[in-house]
């Protein structure tokens, strides 16, 4: 089981599902009213860095649309699916989700969806799909037609932060991996999972590994926290 709560993980551990700790980077809304409010919480150097990244995207004549689930058209889903597949094709693979999947979630859970599309002139050049509830935004899929400087960071991170502030969401989970998120205000947080292995000897070996790994993960989170860009005063 991936991402159980602490209480759920403890119950699963009692049922002999091995617990594992991980680390992701999440953004937290500390009652910011605007994106600039968030920037003011950062050190001067990091604040200038983010502003420069965002300005570089604007200088490429790229603009964005934030489209919530029910307003996403069939044509926009088709555009997004091309972008989604592009992230896999550059690695010589195909995306594991088909177009019918995206059309289905668009029809069955529109209140939990946000699509952000990037346009350069009249052409849609990139897109990202987010899931959401009343408290959190979850960034999951993205792609673009070509390489544009800082476009990934703007589409997947800054637009998501903007949306979270506008809607009063408390937290933004932009997905797994990525120390590059730290300097953009995403904080290291503990994640949990529980695992069951049938073979007793294999399970014992994995349990030993997880016990030793736990200390490294805790040290990693502590070191990552020292790199956060927030002002110290």
ZIJOCOR-V72013 format. One record per residue. N is the residue number from 1. SS is DSSP state (~ for helix, > for strand, _ for the rest). PSI is psi in radians with two decimals (* if undefined). Layout:
BEGIN
N & SS & PSI
N & SS & PSI
END
This chain:
BEGIN
1 & _ & 2.25
2 & > & 2.43
3 & _ & 0.78
4 & _ & 2.84
5 & _ & 2.95
6 & ~ & -0.76
7 & ~ & -0.75
8 & ~ & -0.72
9 & ~ & -0.69
10 & ~ & -0.71
11 & ~ & -0.71
12 & ~ & -0.65
13 & ~ & -0.66
14 & ~ & -0.41
15 & _ & 0.36
16 & _ & 0.47
17 & _ & 2.10
18 & > & 2.29
19 & > & 2.49
20 & > & 2.42
21 & > & 2.57
22 & > & -3.01
23 & > & 2.27
24 & > & 3.04
25 & > & 2.06
26 & > & 2.59
27 & > & 2.42
28 & > & 2.33
29 & _ & 1.89
30 & _ & 1.03
31 & _ & 0.66
32 & _ & 2.47
33 & _ & -0.50
34 & _ & 2.93
35 & ~ & -0.63
36 & ~ & -0.60
37 & ~ & -0.78
38 & ~ & -0.79
39 & ~ & -0.60
40 & ~ & -0.35
41 & _ & -0.16
42 & > & 2.85
43 & _ & 2.74
44 & ~ & -0.74
45 & ~ & -0.75
46 & ~ & -0.60
47 & ~ & -0.78
48 & ~ & -0.64
49 & ~ & -0.81
50 & ~ & -0.74
51 & ~ & -0.67
52 & ~ & -0.71
53 & ~ & -0.81
54 & ~ & -0.66
55 & ~ & -0.63
56 & ~ & -0.68
57 & ~ & -0.79
58 & ~ & -0.65
59 & ~ & -0.32
60 & _ & 0.20
61 & _ & 0.75
62 & > & 2.25
63 & > & 2.83
64 & > & 2.59
65 & > & 2.31
66 & > & 1.99
67 & > & 2.10
68 & > & 2.73
69 & ~ & -1.01
70 & ~ & -0.37
71 & ~ & -0.09
72 & _ & 2.16
73 & _ & 2.88
74 & ~ & -0.66
75 & ~ & -0.68
76 & ~ & -0.63
77 & ~ & -0.70
78 & ~ & -0.77
79 & ~ & -0.84
80 & ~ & -0.69
81 & ~ & -0.64
82 & ~ & -0.77
83 & ~ & -0.76
84 & ~ & -0.84
85 & ~ & -0.53
86 & ~ & -0.55
87 & ~ & -0.44
88 & ~ & -0.64
89 & ~ & -0.58
90 & _ & -0.30
91 & _ & 0.17
92 & _ & 0.42
93 & _ & 3.05
94 & _ & 2.54
95 & _ & 2.54
96 & _ & -0.16
97 & _ & 2.44
98 & _ & 2.99
99 & ~ & -0.58
100 & ~ & -0.58
101 & ~ & -0.85
102 & ~ & -0.67
103 & ~ & -0.62
104 & ~ & -0.81
105 & ~ & -0.50
106 & ~ & -0.57
107 & ~ & -0.57
108 & ~ & -0.38
109 & _ & 0.85
110 & ~ & -0.53
111 & ~ & -0.22
112 & ~ & 0.26
113 & > & 2.51
114 & > & 2.24
115 & > & 2.34
116 & > & 2.14
117 & > & 2.45
118 & > & 2.31
119 & > & 2.47
120 & > & 1.84
121 & _ & -2.21
122 & _ & -0.06
123 & > & 2.31
124 & > & 2.10
125 & > & -0.24
126 & > & 2.81
127 & > & 2.71
128 & > & 2.53
129 & > & 2.27
130 & > & 2.63
131 & > & 2.73
132 & > & 2.73
133 & _ & -2.79
134 & _ & -0.22
135 & _ & -0.41
136 & > & 2.67
137 & > & 2.40
138 & > & 1.98
139 & > & 2.25
140 & > & -0.73
141 & > & 2.50
142 & > & 2.82
143 & > & 2.89
144 & > & 2.84
145 & _ & -0.45
146 & _ & 3.11
147 & _ & 2.18
148 & _ & 2.38
149 & _ & 2.17
150 & _ & 0.17
151 & ~ & -0.68
152 & ~ & -0.81
153 & ~ & -0.71
154 & ~ & -0.83
155 & ~ & -0.77
156 & ~ & -0.44
157 & ~ & -1.06
158 & ~ & -0.67
159 & ~ & -0.64
160 & ~ & -0.70
161 & ~ & -0.80
162 & ~ & -0.85
163 & ~ & -0.75
164 & ~ & -0.70
165 & ~ & -0.79
166 & ~ & -0.69
167 & ~ & -0.01
168 & _ & 0.44
169 & _ & 2.57
170 & _ & -0.40
171 & > & 2.57
172 & > & 1.97
173 & > & 1.85
174 & _ & 0.19
175 & _ & 3.10
176 & _ & 2.85
177 & _ & 2.97
178 & _ & 1.38
179 & ~ & -0.36
180 & ~ & -0.27
181 & ~ & -0.42
182 & ~ & -0.86
183 & ~ & -0.14
184 & ~ & 0.27
185 & _ & 0.20
186 & _ & 2.24
187 & > & 2.51
188 & > & 2.28
189 & > & 2.69
190 & > & 2.36
191 & > & 2.72
192 & > & 2.67
193 & > & 2.80
194 & > & 2.51
195 & > & 2.39
196 & _ & 2.28
197 & _ & 2.28
198 & _ & -0.74
199 & _ & 2.06
200 & ~ & -0.69
201 & ~ & -0.73
202 & ~ & -0.75
203 & ~ & -0.69
204 & ~ & -0.73
205 & ~ & -0.75
206 & ~ & -0.68
207 & ~ & -0.70
208 & ~ & -0.77
209 & ~ & -0.80
210 & ~ & -0.62
211 & ~ & -0.75
212 & ~ & -0.61
213 & ~ & -0.56
214 & ~ & -0.74
215 & ~ & -0.69
216 & ~ & -0.71
217 & ~ & -0.74
218 & ~ & -0.70
219 & ~ & -0.68
220 & ~ & -0.80
221 & ~ & -0.72
222 & ~ & -0.74
223 & ~ & -0.68
224 & ~ & -0.63
225 & ~ & -0.49
226 & _ & -0.29
227 & _ & 0.01
228 & _ & 2.55
229 & _ & 0.13
230 & > & 2.60
231 & _ & 2.54
232 & _ & -0.23
233 & _ & *
END
